[in-house]
Amino acid sequence: MLSPVHSPIQRAHFAIAMTLLWAASTPLGAAPPTTPSAPIAVATPHAVVAPFGTRDDPYYWLRDDGRQSDAAIALLTEENRYARASLDHLRPSMGQLYVELRGRTAEADCNVPYTKRGLWFQTCTRAGLAYPVHLYSRRADSRKPESLLDLNELAAGHRFFSVGSFVVSPDGRYLAWTEDRVGQRRYLLRIRELATGREISEPIADVEPTITFADNGVLYIRKDSRTLLGNQVLLHVPGQSAAGDRRLYTESDPTAFLTVKRTRSDRFMLIGSSSTAFTEWRFARASDPELAFQVIYPRENGHEYDVEDHGKEWLLLSNWRADNFSIFRAPIDAASDRSQWQEWLAGDTTRLFETMAVMQDAAVISERSAGLKRLRVKYFADGAEHLIQFPDQSYAALPSNNPEQASQKFRLVYSALNTPSSIFEYDLKTQKLKLLKREPVPDKRFKPGNYVSELHMVPARDGRQIPVSLLYRKRAGARQAATLITGYGAYGTSTDPVFNGNRLSLVDRGMLFVIAHVRGGQEMGREWYQDGRHLNKLNSFYDFLDVTDWLVREGRSDPKRIVAQGGSAGGLLVAGVANMAPNRYRAIIANVPFVDVVTSMLDANLPLTANEYGEWGNPMLAEDYAYMLRYSPYDNVTAQAYPNMMVTTGLFDTQVPYWGPAKWVTKLRRMNQGDSRILLMTNMFSGHVGNSGRYQRLKDVALNYAYIFDQVGIKVHITSKRHVDWPKRSIDGAFLVYKTSPDAP
């Protein structure tokens, strides 16, 4: 191992000294005379014991739950220095791209306001400020709103800052919000009296981000001190001591997540328990001072459902007898008796019902069919139904903010790869769409008609058809193009083909942008998810490779200029294909990748382990253990030539701890038979989501894009000398190296 630097202060001084020495001797925008050698970590034998085999993990020593290991911090610091020196020649490109990306971002903008319980709400960004400002007024038509929550004020002095949720009490007296100052998702609950602006309760630590108000207090979820999973729902009365908070529910199943919410009608409070195997909801009347919760329908293995109330009934979106879900109606106090359920909208194999928004006269169902995310309207009075129609070939339409059930207007978001996100209001009576706002793109050169968005169905090796979304500049075409291909393929999470203005920097330079909608998501229905998880997980990797091969076979992509990128479970995806077919890709970008699958799933102390047995498998079962070993990226690194890689992680990541990516990179370097460069960058101030603040995130994008262009041989033309002189701190901003977070617990 590297020589340890013994204390946090010494670690900080060591990192700063090394950085200043390097910076003082290197002209801005120029590569250092000699790129330093990659860090070398000593392999130390360590037996990882499991019922079905013991494996040696020579880099297990990198694990440090407290983020205080001198040896681990020293290695991460050295890795950052090595990556920084390796990427220094990209500084001018990063500067150019950052200015370009920021110029395409609306500095000052506001979303469409909405009303709830007679209050008016809106969120705005302001020029030069990194975080949004939430506004409100006690008049529904106010033109002089007050500041409700200014995230810039809250974030002052913190390297990382994020608000999980915020909510105003039903009587309009209090504002409650949750905030994370480190990136560990260990949120702090704070409550403010709106009339005085004074915080009236001591902050409550270690809670989940989601909170809601009942009529008599705030419902919040407290985390387990060991696993950091939320397992208790408590009621806090504003102004009183948290020591007296009443426990409303305790979840005994370690595989379950908890959530709390208030129904759209405002009549009921809900507590939800969910895992990959079941869902269970409890309800209490919001006006009940005792909040006596009772089960709506008890948990059953394999049964998942969601609920909303309408009049005297629950509407249940359930997979009972329908893999793609159906909607049932049942009496409020008798839904636990399934004989009381009446089917209202039947599911089938051609469409997946994902969510529903129950309004007074109709339910709007978000469905996936024909590879698209669509909205279906079904009326209560006569049962009539229809799809809301849109023009693009490939698009996504999804519900927007609709907090009031009694409204006759339904807000939705519509977007395509070449169409900026637009907020529409759909009149449920006249069935007319009204445009309320389109995402501004402050670039006079941008015209949607200059870009082509396509949806293709690509054959997989087993005969299934994989949806693939493409975006490219019309004048550049999509023949033998340098290509960025992305994917995710886990948890049933679908990657929708929606607009992202940042991507224009790629396609304007002739690149082809590709989303491979691999199995593990739900783009093609619930079966698409089931066929890409657990004992079918290899299908996700095969799909990604088959899409890559199709792009080359069809002449769309230049086989020597393909970059693959994925984050978290998508990082697992691209890491897996790096082992299976490293010659397919010029480079791979893996952001916070989940790569140490088997060892992680053997460790019940990690926050997500037990909850995700249904996703990845339980290594205490022989079949699951053997299957995970077939694809776990860390366990399948072999002696072969790997492509160039840029790997990122966060020191305070609790979802995918830093030691997984660090171990993987170390092993890759040891086994790599080629001359590729494999970089690890650790953000020493953040967790799973990376940097906070919109400008800092744009710097991260600029770094990624500069790296991609460098790999595929596209020159970024510098239009101003200041782009060369500016970005000394740009790489620092992408992966800070100086010290661990002062806010860390």
N, C-alpha and C positions, 0 to 999 in steps of 0.2 A: 504493500500500500504506500501511498505518498506520505511524505513526512507530515505528521499532524501539526496543525497550528492550534495552540492549546486553549485559547479562550475566545468567546465571541468578539471581544474588543480586538484581540490579536488577529483574529480572522479578518475582521473589517480592515485593520491597518495593513495586513498582508495583501489583501485584494486591491486596496487603493494604491499601495506602493507599486505593485506589479503593473497596474493599469497606467499609472502616471509615468513610469519608466518607459513603457511601450509607446504611450502617446507622445511623450517628449521627443522620442527619437524617430518618429514616423510622420512625414508630411501628410496633411489631410488629403484624402482621396487617392493615396498611393499605397500599393501593397508593401508590406514590410520587406526589408532586404531578404530575410530568410523566414519562411513560415515555420514556426516551431513544430517539433515532432508531436504527434498525438500523445495524450497522456496514456500511461501504462499503469494499470492497476494490478497488484499482485493477486494471483489466484490462491485462495485459502480454502482447503477442503472443508465442506460442511454437508452433513447428511440430512436430506429432507426425507423424513420417514413418513410412509403412507402404508395403509393395509395391503396394497397390491404392488409394492415395489419401493425401494429406497433409491433416491437419486442424489448425485453429488452436485451441489450448487456452489461453485468456487467463488461467486461474488455475492453470496448471501450477506456478507459483512456490511454491504452498503445500506442495508435496512436500518432505519433509525426512526422509530415512532415519534420521538421527541424533537427531531430536527436539530439536534445539538452535537452530533458525532463530529469530532474534529477531523477524522480521516475522511468521512463522507463529504463534509463541507469543503475540505481541501480539494478532493477530486472534482467535485462539481465546479469549483472556482477555476481549476486548471482546465476543465473542459470548456468553460465559457471563454477563457483566454485563447484557447486553441481555435475555437469556432470564430471568435472575433477576428483573430489574425487571418484566418482562412477566408473570411468574407470582407475584409477591409477594402478590397478592390471594388466592391459593389457600392461603396458609399455614394459616389456621384449618381448612380442609377437610383439608389434609394431616395436620395434627395429629390431628384426629378419626379419619381413616382409619387412620393408623398405630396408634393405640391400639386400634382395632377389629381390625385385622389381627393385631396382636401378641396380643390377647386370644383370638384363634381359633387360636393356635399353641401347641402343648404346650411349655412352657418346659423341663420335665425329662421326658425320654422315652428309651427304649432300644429298639433293634430286636430281632428274634428272634435269639438267639445260635446259633452253628453251631460244628461241630467239624471239624478237619482235622489228620490225622496225630496224633491224640490230644490236640491242643491245643484249648482253648475260646476263642472270640472273640465279642465283642459291641461295638457302637458306641452311645454314649449322648450325649445333649445334657443340659446342666445349666442351671438357671435363671440368667439373667443373663450367660451365656457365649455368645459369638457363634459358636464353632466346636465341632465334635464332639470327643469323647474316645474313642479306640479302646482297648478293654480286652482282656486275655487271661489265661488261667490254664493251668497245666500239668496240671490235672485237668479232665476232660471234663464233670464235674458241679459245678464249683466255684461256691461262693456268695461267695467273697472274691477277686474278680479283681484283677489288678494293672493299672496303666496301661501300655499298650503305646506309644501315641502320642497325646499331648495337643496338639491343633492350636492351642489357646489359648496355650500356652507358646511354641510355635514361631512363632506369628503376632505375638507381642508386639513392638512397635516398628516394625511394617511396615504401611504403608497398604493393601497388598494382600497376600493370602496364599492359596495353594491347594496342596493335595497331589494329585499326579497319581495315584499308586498306592503301595501299601506291601505288603510280602511278608516272611514269616518263612522262614528257611532250613529245609530238610528236617530237619536235626538239632536245630532249635530254638535254635540258638546266637545267630543274628544277625537283626536287623531291618533291612531296606533300604527306603528310601522316596525319592520324588522330590517336590520342592517348587518352586513358582514364587512369587517375591516381587514381581513387577512386573506380570504379566499378558501377557507376550510369548510365553508357552509355551516359554521357554528354561529348562528345568528343571535343578535341581541334584540330583545323586544323593548321598544320605548313608547311612551304615551305622553301626549301633549294636550293641554287644555287650549282649545282654539281661541277662546275669548281673551285669554291673557298671554298666550304663547309660552306658558310655563309648563315644564315637565312635572307631572304630579305623581309619578310613581318611580321608584328606583328601577333602573334597567334590569331586565331578566335575561340571564345569559343561557347559552346552549339550547336554543330553540330552533325549530324548523322554520323555513321562510314563510310558510302560509299561515295566516291568522284570519279571524273573522269576528264580528261583533254579534253577540246575542243582545237582547234588550237590556240585560243586566250586567254585561261585562264582556271581556275579550276571551275568546277561545284560542288557545295556543297549544303547540305540541312540544313537549320537552324531550330532549335527546337522552338516550342511554349513554352513560359516561364511558362505557367500554367500546361499544360498537359504533357510537354516534348516530344510531338510527333512532328516529322519533318513536317512542313507545307509550307515551302517556299524553292524554288530552286533559288540560286544566282550564279552569275559569278564573280569570283575574279581574277583580273589581277596581277600576281606576281610582287612584288615591290611597288604596289600602296596601298593606305589606304583602309581598309575594309569599311570605311564609305561611299566610293563611289561605293561599289559593286552593280551591276545591278541585280534587281529582274527579273527572267525569268518566274517564275510561282508561283502562290499561290493556295494551295489546300483549298477549302472552306468546304469540307465534313470532319467532325471530325472522321468519321469511317475509313478514308483512310490512308494508309502508302504511303510514297513517296520513290522512288529510282531513281538513275541516272546511266547511263552507256553509253559506246561507243561501237558501233557494231563491230563484229569480222572483218568486211571488212575495218574498220576505216573510213567509209564514213559518218556515221550518229551519232548524239547524241540522246539519248532517255531519256525521263522522264516518269516514270511509277507511276500510282496511283492504289492502290489495297486495297480491303477489303475482307471480307468473302463473299461478295455479288457481286462484280464486279471487272473488270480490265479495265484500260484505258491507252493507250500509246500515247505519243506525240513524234514527231521527228523534228529534224533540221539538216541541212547539217553541218558537223563538220567544214568546211571551211568558212561557212557564218559568217562574223564578227558580224552580228546582231543576230544570232541564233534565227531566227524567227520560233518558234515551231508551229506545226499544228497537229491536232489529226489524228491518223491512223484510229482508229474506235472508235466512241463515246461509253461511258459507258452505259451499259444496266444492269438492275438488273438480276442477275443470269448468266450473261455472263462473262467468264474468258478467257483470251487469252495471249499468249506470241508471240513475233515477232523477226525475224532475216531477214536481207536483203540478196538477192542473185541476182546479175545482176540488171535487171530492175524491180524486184518483191520483195514483202514481202512474207515470209513464215509465216503463222499464225497458231500456235498451239492453237486450239479453242474448247470449249465445245458446240458450236452451233450445235444443233441437235445430239449431241453425248456426253453423260455423261462422257465417258472415253476419250474424246478428239479425234479430227481428225486434219489433217494438210491441210491447204488451201494455194493456191497461188493467189496473187492479185497484180495489178500494184502499183508501189510506190506512185503515186499521186492520186490513185483512190480507195484505199482500204476502204475508208469510205462508199463506195457504195457496199453493200453486193452482189448485182447482178454481180459484177466483180470477186467475189471469185470463184475459181475452186478447187474442192476437189482433193487432190494429194495423200493422204494416209488416208483411212477410218478407223475410230475407230470401236470397237465392244465391246460386253459384256465380252469377254475373256481376254482383255488386256487393260491396262491403259497407255496412252502416257503421260509421266511426263515432260520431257525436250527434247530439240533438239539442236544439234550443227551443224550448216550449214557450210559445207566446200565447196570448189570450185566444186568438181565433185559429191558429195553425201551429204546427211544429215544423221547424226547418231542420232537415237532416243532412249532415255532412256525409257524403258517400264517395266511395271510390269505385269507378266503373270505367271500362275501356282505357285503363291506365291514367285516368284523370281524376282530380279532386273536384267534385261537383256538389251542388246544393239542390236538394229536393224539398218541395213544399207540400205538406199534406194538411188539409183543412179538417177541423173537428166537426163542423156542421154537416157536411155531406160526404166526407171521406175522399173528395177529389184530390188529385196530386199531380204535380208536374215538376220538371227540371227547369231551373233558371238557365236561360241560354246565353252563350258567349261566343265570340267570333274566332278566337285563336285555335290552332290545331293542337297545341300543347299549352296547358295553363293550369292554374289552381285557383279555385274559388272557395273561400272559407268564411265562417262567421267572424264578425268584428265584435265590438263592444255593444251588447244589448242588455243593459241591466234591468230594464223595466218590462215586466211581462205584459202589462196592459197596452203597450204601444202597438199601433197598427203598422209601424215602419220597422223594417228589419235591416240592420247595417251589415254589409259584407265587404270583404277584401278580395279584389280580383287582381291577378298578376300572371305574367308569363315571362320567359327568359328575356324577351326583347320588349316587354311592356312594363313600365313602372307601376308599382302597386297603386291601386286606386280604391278609394272608399266610396261605395255606392250605398244608396238607401233604396230598399225595395219595398214598394207599397203592397202590402199583402192583400189589399182589396182590389186595386186597379191592375196589379201585376206589372207595374212600370218601374224601370230603374232610373234613378237620378244620381248623377255624379256629384259627390260632395267635395272630393279632394283627390288630386293625383300627386303622387310622390314627386317633388320637384327635383329636376336634374339641371343644376345651374351651369350647363355647358351648351353654348349655342350651337356647337357642332353635332350634338346628339339629336338624331331623328330615328324613332323606332323602325321606320321603313328601311333603314340602312342595315338592319340586322335580321338574320334568319333564325327562327326557332323551329326545330323539327323533333318529332317523336317517331322512333323506329321500334319495331319488334324484332329482336335479334335471336336467332336460334341458339339454345344452349346445347351442350354435348348430350344431354339426355332427352332432347326434343322439346323442352319447355321454351316459351318465348319470353325473352327478357326485355322489358321496356328500357329504352335508352333515349335520353334527351340531349340534343345538340344545340349549340349556339355558335354562330360565326358571323363575321362581317360579310355582307353580300358581295362587295367588290373583291374581297379576298378569296371567296369561295371556300370549299372544304375539300381540297384535293391535296394529298401528300402534305398535310399541314402539321406543324408543331402542335402538340396536343397536351392539354391538362385533363386527366380523367379522375373523377372523384366518385366515392361511394360510401355507404354506411352499413346497411344490412344487419340490423340488430334491434331487439326490443319491440319489433313491430313498428318502428319509427320509419316513416316514409320521407324521402328527400324530394320535396316538391320543386317543380321547375318554375321558380319565382325569380323576379328581377333582383339583381344586385348590381348597382352602378359601378362597383369596383371592377367587375369582370370586363367592363368596356376597355380597360387598360390592356387586357390580354387580347381580346378579339380585334381591337383596333390595330394591333401589331401583327395580325394575320394568324393568330392562334385559334385552334378549335377547342371549345370548352364542352366537356362531356360529363353527364351524370349517368352512371350505371346503376339502375334501380334493381340491385341484386336481391336475391332471396334473403329473408331475414327482416325486410321491411314489409309493408302491407300494400304496396302499390297495386298488386294484382289480387288482393283479397287476403282473408285470414290464412288460407292455405299457403300463400306466399311467405308469410311469416313462419308458420309451422315447418315449412320445408327448408328453412335456413337457420334453425336454432337447434340447440341440444345435439342429438345424435344425427342431425342433418346439416350441421354447421358447415361442413366442407363445401356444400353447394354455393355458399356465398362467395368463396374464393374461386371456385370453378366458373361461376357466372362472370366475375370480374375479368378473369383471364379470357373467357370466351368473347366478351364484349371487346376487349383489347385486340384480340385476333381478328374479329370482324372489322374493326376500324381499319386495320392494315390490309386485310383481304379486299375490302371494298375501295381501297385507294383513298380513304378519308385521311388517314394519319401516316406520317412519315415514321416508319418503325424505329428509326434511330433518334427520334426527338419526341418521345412520349414520357411525360412526368405523371406519376400517380400521387395523389394526396388524399389523406383521410385523417380524421381526428377521433380520439377516444376509441369506441368500438370500430369506427372507420379506420383508426390507426392500426387496430388489430387486423383489419382487412388487408391494408396495403403491406403490413409487415408479413402477413401470411403469404401473399403472392411473391414477396421478395425472396422468401425461401423456396417457393415452388417453381418460380420461373423468373429468376433475376435478370435474364437477358432480354426480357420484354420491355424493360424500362430504362430510360437514360438516367432518371433520378427518382427518388421517392422522398416525399415530405410526410412525416408521421408526427402529428400533433397529439400530445398527451396520450400516447398509444397504450392500449391494454395488451401487453405482450407476454407477461409472466403468468399465463392462465392457470396452470396446474398448481403452482406453489401458492398463488393468491387464493384459489378456491379451497385449498386445504387449511387456510387460516381464518377461522371463525371470528377472530378479533378485528378483522378489517370491516369497515362499515357496510359494504354491499354484499359480502360473501353469501350469507344464508339466504338473503332475498333473491339471489341470482342463480340458485341451483337449477331452477327451471329453464334458465336461459342458456347456461354453459354446461351444466351437469354437476353432479355431486361426486367428487373424487373418492368418497368413501364407498362408492359402488363400483364394482370391477369394470362393467361395461363403459360407464361414464369416464372413469379414470383412463382406460385404454384409448377411448375416442379423443379426449382432450389432448392426450400426448401426441396424437397424429397431426394436430395443427398448431398447438401452442408455439408462437414464434420463437420465444426464448429457447424452448427445448428442441427446436428443429433447425437451429443455426448449424450449418455444415461447412466443410471445407470446399468453397466454391467462390467464384468471382461475383461480388455483389455490386449493385449500382451505387452511384453517389447517393448519400442520404443526409437529410437535415431532420433531426429529431428534437422535439421540444417537450419540456415538462415544467411543472411548477413545484417549488419546494414544499408548499403547504397543501398540495393536492391530496385530499382524502379519498377521492373516488378511484383514481389511478395513482397510487403513491409514486414519488419520483424514482424510487429504487428499481422499479420494473424497467422503465426506459433506460436507466443508467446501466443496469446489468446487461440488458440486451445490446446496447451500443458497445460495451466493453467486450462482450463475447463475439459480436460481429467483427470487430477489429482483429481479434485474435485469430478468427477462422478465415477472414477474407483472403482470397487467393489473387485478387486483382489489385489495381492501383487506384481504386476509387477512394474518395474521401468521405468519411462518415463522421458527422458532426452532432454533438449533443449540446443543447442550450437549455439552461435551467433558469427560469425566472425566480429569483430569490425572494420575491415579494408577493407571489400570487399562488392560486390553487389551480383547479381544473379549468376554469374559464379564461385563464390568462390575464392580461392587463385589463384594468377598468378605465373608463374615460374614452370618449370617442376618438380623440386625437392620438392617444397612445395606441389604440387599436389600429388606426390607419398606418402608424409606423410599422406595426407587425405585418400588415398586409403588404406594405411597400417592401419590406425585407423578403417576404415570401415571393413576391413577383420578381424582384431583382434577381433572386436565386434561380427562379424558373427560367427567366430570359437568358441568364448566363449559361444554364445547362443546355438549352435548345439552340443557342447561337444567335439570339435576336439582340441586336444592339439597341440600347436605350439612348436616344439622341438627347444630349444635354442642351437645353435652350437658353440657359442662363448660368453665368459663372457662379452665382450664389448657390446653385444646386451642388456644386463641388465643395464650396466652402462651408455650407450649412451643417451637414449631418454628422458632425463629430459624435453627437449624443444619440444618433438614431439607432445604432446597433445596441448601445447601452440600454436604450429604452425598450428594445425588444427582449433582451435578457439581462437583467440587472445583476451585477456581480459583487456589489460592495458589502452588503451585510444582510442578515436575516431581518424579517419585518419587526419593527418595534412594537407592533400590535399583537404579535403572536402570543397565545396563551402559555 
